[in-house]
Amino acid sequence: MNVEIKGRHVHVSEAIESYAREKAEHLAKFLKEDARVEVILDHQREHFVAEMIVHAHGGPVLVASVHHQQALAAVDLVAEKIDHQLRKSKSRAKDHRPD
């Protein structure tokens, strides 16, 4: 799985980058090996915006975005949103399999 971490209007420190990479790699159990995950951290006035985009081969592109005052909390919350979307997508795929 390929993980890209980018910063817009903010420098992404090593601590934030490693935390975001850890959260993104946790999603590997739902994705195939050729999936690509982008984590984008943006600073806007008084809060951070964390956005996660998952490009899964043969599946939909999943996007989640969260606004929070702390960068690590924003990354954590956006990872939870994507995790929920992946679980929902996976259960839909299982429910629609022909018998």
C-alpha positions in Angstrom: 0.0 0.0 0.0 1.3 3.4 -1.0 0.8 6.2 1.6 1.4 9.9 0.8 1.3 12.6 3.4 1.1 16.2 2.2 0.8 19.6 3.9 -1.0 22.6 2.6 -0.1 25.9 4.3 1.5 23.9 7.1 4.8 22.1 7.6 4.1 18.4 8.5 6.5 17.4 11.3 8.0 14.0 11.6 5.7 13.2 14.6 2.6 14.1 12.6 3.8 12.3 9.5 4.6 9.1 11.4 1.2 9.2 13.2 -0.7 9.8 10.0 1.2 7.0 8.3 0.4 4.6 11.2 -3.3 5.5 11.0 -3.3 5.0 7.2 -1.5 1.7 7.3 -4.0 0.4 9.8 -6.5 0.5 6.9 -4.4 -2.1 5.0 -6.6 -4.9 6.3 -9.5 -3.6 4.2 -7.4 -2.8 1.1 -5.5 -4.7 -1.5 -1.7 -4.2 -1.8 -1.9 -1.8 -4.8 -4.1 0.7 -3.0 -3.0 4.3 -2.5 -3.9 6.5 0.5 -3.4 10.3 0.5 -3.4 12.2 3.8 -3.6 16.0 3.4 -3.2 18.3 6.3 -4.2 21.9 5.9 -4.1 24.9 8.4 -7.0 27.4 8.1 -7.1 30.3 10.5 -7.8 28.7 13.9 -8.1 25.0 13.0 -6.6 22.1 11.0 -8.3 20.3 8.2 -7.3 16.6 7.7 -8.4 15.0 4.5 -7.9 11.3 3.6 -8.4 10.0 0.1 -8.3 6.2 -0.6 -7.8 5.0 -4.1 -8.6 1.3 -4.0 -8.1 -0.8 -7.1 -11.4 -1.9 -8.5 -13.4 0.0 -5.8 -14.7 3.4 -5.2 -12.6 6.4 -4.3 -13.3 7.2 -0.7 -12.9 10.7 0.7 -13.2 12.0 4.2 -12.5 15.4 5.7 -12.4 16.7 9.3 -11.9 20.1 10.9 -10.3 20.2 14.4 -8.2 22.6 16.5 -5.4 20.0 16.9 -3.6 18.4 14.0 -3.3 14.9 15.6 -6.9 14.8 16.6 -8.0 15.8 13.1 -5.9 12.9 11.6 -7.4 10.5 14.2 -10.9 11.5 13.4 -10.5 11.4 9.6 -9.0 7.9 9.9 -12.0 6.8 11.9 -14.3 8.2 9.2 -12.4 6.3 6.4 -12.4 3.2 8.5 -16.2 3.4 8.8 -16.6 4.0 5.0 -14.3 1.0 4.2 -16.3 -1.3 6.6 -19.6 -0.2 5.0 -18.2 -0.6 1.5 -16.9 -4.1 2.4 -20.2 -5.2 3.9 -22.1 -4.0 0.9 -19.8 -6.0 -1.4 -20.4 -9.1 0.7 -24.2 -8.6 0.8 -24.4 -8.3 -3.0 -22.5 -11.4 -3.9 -24.5 -13.9 -5.9 -25.1 -17.3 -4.1 
